[in-house]
Amino acid sequence: MFFIQLFTVLYVLTAVRASALLGSSTAVVPSPNLVPVAPLGNVAAVQITTGDTRVYFQDSTGGIVQGRVTEPFLSGGTYTGSAPLIPASEVLPYTPIAAITANTATYTGIRIYFLSRENVLSEYIWTPTAGYSGGPNCTACLTTQGIVVQNGSEVLYAMANTAFNQFRVGFVSAGQPTTISEAENLGGGWGVAAYA
């Protein structure tokens, strides 16, 4: 009993000390112009060089919506609202979401990654010339590779090497559930490799 009390006292002292080390924090003050946004789970965002930002999240309909922020909030940015992007019929409830963007000489666009209802790694692509394309019939999208993700996995990340127009998407494969796999497009199409 003495040890339990001692550990409780040490825990409380450690928590008090840790909170003191954080110093003064800036509280978020509610704005009179507050726009409610209620994502079901994961949120991903991308920002271009002007500060214009896109925010992707699953809403109560089960679909993924795109929100727009004009620039960083501390710079006077505003949330201008959201619009449906990916229909609920293509999205796993509470899917993880990842997104990348670039505006370079070799690649200009946005790519959004998520899981389908069948746990298939899926992608929507935006380019300035074509707008958004995606869904099961998008031949340029990762979706057509039919990569199945481990059921219940929340691992999903994406990155780009825009100097070479290359993309990597990390996930846990149903075929290799004890490690992370990556779908990689190194310029010649998609391939998959697991962490060795």
N, C-alpha and C positions, 0 to 999 in steps of 0.2 A: 504494500500500500504506500509506503514511504517513497519508493521509486516512482510510482505513478504520479504522486503529488510533485516530486522533484522535476520530473519530465514536463509536467503541466506548467510549472513555474518557469522553467527554462524556455519552453515554447512561447509563453506569453512575453517574457523579456526579449526573446529574439524577435518576435513579431513587432514589438514596440520599437526596438532599435532599428529594424529594417524599415519601418515606416518613417522614422526620423531621418534616415539616410536618404530617403527619396526627396527630401527638401520640400520647398513650396511647389505645389503643382497648380496648373492652370485649370480652373473648372470650366466646363462647357456651359455657357449661359444660354438658356432657351431663347430662340429668336421668335419675334412675333410673326415672321414670315416662314416659319417651319413647314417643310413639306414632308409628310409622313411617308416613309419607305419601310416596308416590312418584309424583308427577304425571308424565305423559308429556311435557308441554310447558308451555304457558301456564297461568297461575293468575290468577283474578280474585276479589276479595273485596269485601263490603259490610259496613258496621257501622251499627247503629241507635243512637239516642241513649243507650240503656242500656249500650252497649258490646258487646252480643250481636252476634256476627259470623258471617257465612256465607262459606265459602270454596268456590269452584267450580274444579274441575280435571278433566282427562281422565285416567282410570286405565288400567291395563293391559288392561282389557276393551274399551277404545275408547269407552266411554260417559262422560258427564260426571257426576261425583258432587258431592254437597253435603256439606261438612264443617261442623261447628259448633264455635265457640269461645265460651265463656260471657262473657268480657270480656277486655281486654288482658292478655297473659301477665304483665307486670310488676305488674299489679294483682291477681294471683292467679287469672287465668283459666285454664281447662283446655280442652283439645280433647276433645270428647265423642264423637268418631267421625264417620264419614261414611256416607252412604246413596246408592244409585244414584238419579239424577234423570232424565237424558236418555239413552235407549238408544243403543248404539253404531250401530245401523242409521240413526240420524238425524244422526250426527256425522262430519265429515271427520277422518281421523287427523291428529293434531298441529294441530288447529284453534286459531286465536287465540280468546280468550274475553274478553268485556267484561261488566261488570255495573254496575247503578245501583240505588239504593234511596232512599226518602224516606218520612218519616212526618210529613205535614203535613195541614193542613185540606183541601187540594185533592187530595192523592195519598198513598196509603199502599200501598206494595208494593215488589216487587223485579222487575227485568227482567234477563234473562241473554241475551247475544248470542253467536253462534258461527256456524260454517259447516257446512252439510250436506255429505253425500258428493258432491253435485252442485254444490258451491260456491255454494249459495244462502244468502244472509244470513238467519239464522234467529233466533227469539226464543222464550223461555219466560217466562211472567209469573206472579208470585205475588201474590195479594191475600188479605187476612185472611178475606174471605167465601168465596172460591172455591178457595183453595189454589193449587196449580200448574196451569197450562194451557199447552199448547204442542203442537208437532208440526205436520205438514203440513195438518191440518184445523182448526187454531185460527184462527177468523175474526178475532179481536182481535189476533193476532200479526203482526208484520212479515213472517214467513215466507210468508204468502199473497201477498205482492207479487211474489214470484218474482225478486228482485234477484240477479243473478249477479255474484259477486266474481271478480276476476282470479285465475286459477290460480296458486298459489304465493305469493300475497300474505299477509303476516303483519300487515297494518295493520288494526286494529279498535279503535275507542274508542266510548264512549257517555257521554252527559251528559243531565241533566234540568234544566228550569226548572220546579220544582214549584209556583211561584207561579201559573203559567198552565197547568199540566198538559201541558207540552210536552217532547218527547224528540228527541234527535239522535244518530245513529249514523254514525260515519265509517268508510270502507273504500275500497278501490281497486276500481272497477267494471271488469268485463270490457269494457264499452263505452267507457270513458274510462281506459285503463290508465296514462296518463302524469300523472295528478293524483289528488287525493283527492276522493271524492264523499261526500255525506251524505244519508242517509235521514232525513227530518224529519217529525215528527208535531206540528204546531203547534195541535192541538186538533180539526182537521177531517179527519183521516186522514193517511196517509203520502204523501209525495212525495219525489223525488230531485233533487238539484242537485249539479253538480261545482264545485270551486273555480274561480273565474274568474281 
